[in-house]
């Protein structure tokens, strides 16, 4: 079944309600999770929630060491922790179910990262942040000169590379999550429509489609974690590249 988007226009700008709802939900859950993990911090006998948060921080620190060769930048570390939590949750929102309602069959609930607008916005924000880090650490002059390395004629290629990096970072995440949800929609459609041919034949078709759907949902959880890890890793790698090029 073809589904539309719950769109609204405000001051000439078009907004997608589904993206607003799911993105806000993901951000709110991440904030609540971090609050619950850190509200009773102690060095004597950490609780399970604190141990979980410390594991996430150590995990991102290892990514920083492998990608940048350092882990002493608190702003990058904090950004990486928030990013990996937000991405993982956003990647899995559409796995258990989706909500399609209204006469136009608009999709109100899905993974926000299954929309290219979200992933490209995140990619642009991350690339801009890497350039900001470079300017902050080495100054604007050294930042500009970094595009002339290893020699001046390559400046055009270096500029184009930044646009290509942004596109690949955003579309990689979008493609994987979107493809996963398309497969889930197809399998769930087989389960739902299997009973059109009668009870017994429909029951057989439904059960035959249900098992692959469950397996695919588990696989999508794995892909969600991998894609969050890859996105954060590449973010750290690009920061390391900017630092090395500007130094």
C-alpha positions in Angstrom: 0.0 0.0 0.0 1.3 3.4 -1.0 1.7 5.8 2.0 2.1 9.5 2.0 3.6 12.0 4.4 1.7 14.1 7.1 2.9 17.4 5.9 2.1 20.9 7.1 3.1 24.3 5.8 4.1 27.1 8.1 5.3 30.5 6.7 6.0 28.9 3.4 8.0 26.1 4.9 6.9 22.4 4.7 7.3 20.3 7.8 6.8 16.5 8.1 4.9 15.7 11.3 6.4 12.1 11.4 10.0 13.4 11.4 9.2 16.0 14.1 7.4 13.4 16.3 10.0 10.6 16.0 13.1 12.9 16.2 11.7 14.7 19.2 10.9 11.3 20.8 14.4 10.0 20.2 16.0 13.1 21.6 13.7 13.0 24.7 14.4 9.4 25.4 18.2 9.9 25.1 18.0 12.8 27.5 15.9 10.8 30.0 18.3 7.8 29.7 21.4 9.9 30.4 19.6 11.6 33.3 18.7 8.3 34.9 22.2 7.0 34.4 23.9 10.0 35.9 21.6 11.3 38.6 23.2 9.2 41.4 26.9 9.1 40.3 29.2 7.5 42.9 32.8 6.1 42.9 32.2 3.6 45.6 29.6 1.2 44.3 28.2 2.2 40.9 24.7 1.0 40.0 23.7 -0.8 36.9 22.6 2.4 35.1 25.8 4.2 35.9 27.8 1.1 34.7 25.8 1.1 31.5 26.6 4.8 30.9 30.3 4.3 31.7 30.4 1.5 29.2 28.9 3.7 26.5 31.4 6.5 27.3 34.3 4.0 27.2 33.0 2.6 23.9 33.0 6.1 22.3 36.5 6.8 23.9 37.8 3.7 22.1 36.4 5.0 18.8 38.1 8.3 19.4 41.5 6.6 20.1 41.2 4.4 17.0 40.0 7.3 14.8 41.8 10.4 16.2 44.6 9.0 18.3 43.3 10.8 21.3 40.4 10.9 23.8 41.0 14.1 25.7 38.6 16.3 23.8 35.5 16.5 26.0 33.3 18.3 23.4 34.0 15.6 20.8 33.5 12.8 23.3 30.2 14.3 24.5 29.0 14.8 20.9 30.0 11.2 20.1 28.1 9.8 23.1 24.9 11.7 22.4 25.2 11.0 18.7 25.6 7.2 19.0 22.7 7.0 21.5 20.4 9.1 19.3 21.2 7.3 16.1 20.8 3.8 17.5 17.4 4.7 19.0 16.3 6.6 15.8 17.4 3.6 13.7 15.2 1.1 15.6 12.0 3.1 16.0 10.4 1.7 12.9 11.4 -1.9 13.5 8.6 -3.0 15.9 5.8 -1.2 14.1 4.8 1.7 11.9 1.7 3.8 12.1 -0.2 4.7 9.0 -3.4 6.7 9.4 -5.7 9.1 7.7 -7.5 9.1 4.3 -4.2 9.7 2.5 -2.6 6.7 4.4 0.1 9.0 5.8 3.0 7.4 7.8 3.0 8.9 11.2 5.6 6.7 12.9 8.8 5.3 11.4 12.5 5.5 12.0 13.4 9.2 11.4 16.8 8.1 9.9 14.8 6.3 7.2 14.2 9.8 5.7 17.0 11.3 3.7 16.2 14.8 5.0 17.2 13.7 8.5 20.3 11.8 7.6 21.6 14.5 5.3 20.9 17.2 7.9 22.9 15.1 10.5 25.7 14.7 7.9 25.9 18.4 7.2 25.9 19.2 10.9 28.8 16.8 11.5 30.9 18.0 8.6 30.4 21.6 9.6 31.4 20.7 13.1 34.6 19.1 11.9 35.5 22.3 10.1 34.6 24.3 13.2 37.0 22.2 15.3 39.8 22.8 12.7 39.2 26.6 12.8 39.0 26.7 16.6 42.2 24.7 17.1 44.4 26.2 14.4 42.8 29.5 13.3 41.1 30.5 10.1 44.3 31.1 8.1 45.7 27.6 8.7 42.2 26.2 8.0 42.2 27.8 4.5 45.7 26.8 3.8 44.8 23.2 4.6 42.8 23.1 1.3 46.0 23.9 -0.6 47.8 20.7 0.6 49.7 18.8 -0.7 49.9 21.4 -3.4 47.8 24.3 -4.6 46.2 22.9 -7.8 44.4 20.3 -5.7 42.3 22.9 -4.0 39.3 22.1 -6.2 39.5 18.4 -5.5 39.8 19.1 -1.8 36.6 21.3 -1.8 34.7 18.7 -3.9 35.8 16.0 -1.4 33.9 17.8 1.4 30.7 17.7 -0.6 31.2 14.0 -1.5 32.0 13.2 2.1 28.8 14.8 3.3 26.7 12.9 0.7 28.2 9.5 1.4 27.9 10.0 5.2 24.2 10.9 4.9 23.1 8.5 2.2 24.9 5.5 3.7 22.8 5.8 6.9 19.6 6.6 5.0 19.9 3.7 2.5 20.5 1.0 5.1 17.7 2.0 7.4 15.2 2.8 4.6 15.9 -0.6 2.9 15.4 -2.4 6.1 12.0 -0.8 6.7 10.9 -1.5 3.1 11.6 -5.2 3.6 9.7 -5.1 6.9 6.7 -3.5 5.1 6.7 -6.1 2.4 6.9 -9.0 4.9 4.2 -7.5 7.2 2.0 -7.0 4.1 2.4 -10.7 3.3 1.4 -11.6 6.9 -1.6 -9.2 6.9 -2.9 -10.1 3.4 -2.3 -13.8 3.6 -5.8 -14.5 5.0 -7.4 -13.1 1.8 -7.2 -16.5 0.3 -9.1 -18.2 3.1 -8.4 -19.3 6.7 -6.2 -22.3 6.2 -4.2 -21.1 3.1 -4.0 -17.7 4.7 -2.8 -19.1 8.0 0.0 -21.0 6.2 1.1 -17.9 4.2 0.9 -15.8 7.4 3.1 -18.2 9.4 5.5 -18.6 6.5 6.0 -14.8 6.3 6.0 -14.3 10.0 9.2 -16.2 10.6 11.3 -14.3 8.0 9.9 -11.0 9.4 11.0 -11.9 12.9 14.4 -12.8 11.6 14.6 -9.6 9.6 13.7 -7.5 12.6 16.6 -9.0 14.5 18.9 -8.4 11.6 17.6 -4.7 11.4 18.5 -4.3 15.1 22.0 -5.4 14.3 22.2 -3.1 11.3 20.9 -0.2 13.4 23.8 -0.6 15.8 26.4 -1.1 13.1 25.2 2.1 11.2 25.2 4.2 14.4 28.8 2.9 15.1 29.9 3.6 11.5 28.4 7.1 11.5 30.1 8.1 14.8 33.4 6.5 13.7 33.4 8.4 10.4 32.6 11.6 12.3 35.7 11.0 14.5 37.8 10.1 11.4 36.9 13.3 9.7 37.8 15.3 12.7 41.1 13.6 12.8 41.7 14.3 9.1 40.9 18.0 9.6 43.2 18.2 12.6 46.1 16.6 10.7 45.5 18.6 7.6 45.4 21.9 9.4 48.4 21.2 11.7 
